[in-house]
Amino acid sequence: MKASKQCPKCSSRRVGYLENVLDLNQAYPETYSPAAVALDVARGRDGVHEARGKLEAYFCADCGFYETYITDVASLPFDKLQGFHWVNEKADTRQPYR
């Protein structure tokens, strides 16, 4: 949807964009913070976690299909993301997807 501006499921062109995807803040119920792929303690002040890999989303207003993207994927330290692994073993990890 990001490139085509059309839903890949139902072909609708009623596609919406969310600049900031929010996530429920576990520490303070009923509050929200930007959703992210990873948290970085070292970059935060006083042990506060700092979000890395903030998310944006596209959604279809007709069928509800939803796609999420990392806004600055090049800044992520893939080798340090907890639970991360490459799906394709022989992927060229030096070239970003375009």
N, C-alpha and C positions, 0 to 999 in steps of 0.2 A: 504494500500500500504506500510505503514511503516514496518509492520512485514512480509507481504507476498511477497513484492517486485514485485507484480503483480497488474494490474488495476482491481478493483472489478466490473467495468462497462463493459469493453470489453475484459478482460483477457490478454491484451497485457503485455509483460514483458519489454517494452521500458518505464521504469519509471525513471524520473529525480528527483533530490533533490536540494532544495534551502536552503542553510544554514541560510540565512538571508532574511526574507520577508521585503520588503521596502514599506513605505507608503508616500504619498505626504505630505510634510511639509506645513501645512496651513499658518503658519506665514511667510514663505519664499517660495513663488511660484517657481516652477521649481527646487526645492531641495527635497531630500528624506531623511527620517530617518527610523530607524528600527521600524517595526510594532510591536505593543504590545497590550495586553489585557487591561492594566490599566496604569494610570500615578499616580505617588506618589509625591505630593508636599513636604511633610515632609522630604523625603530623599534627595531632590534636594537642591542645593546650590543657595542662593539668589532668592528663589521662582521659580527656574527652575524645570520643571517637569522631573522626571526620569522614564523611561519605566520599567514596571514590567510585566513579563509574555511574554517575547519575543517569536516571532513566527518563525517556520521553516515550509517548505512545501514540499510535494511530488506531482508530476504531471505525467499524462500519455501523452507521446509524440505522441500517435496515436489519441485518442479521446478527449484529453484536460481535462479530469477529474482531479480535484485539491483538495488535502486534506491539511489542515493546522493544526499544532500541537503547543501547548505551550511547549517551551524547558525545563522549570523547573516548572512544575505545582505545585509541593509541596511547592514552596515558595510563592504562591499566598494567600493573606488573603481573602478568598472567602466571608466572612461576611462583608467585607468593599468594595467590588466591586460594583460600582454604576450600578443598573439595574440587578444585578445577582440574580437568584433564582434557587433552585434545581428543576429539572424536576420531580423527584420521591420524593414525600413527605417523605417517610420512608427510604430514602437512608442512608446507613451507611456512614456518612461524614468523618469518621476517617480513612477509608481504601482507599488508592488511587487505581485507575484502573491500572491493569497490563495486 
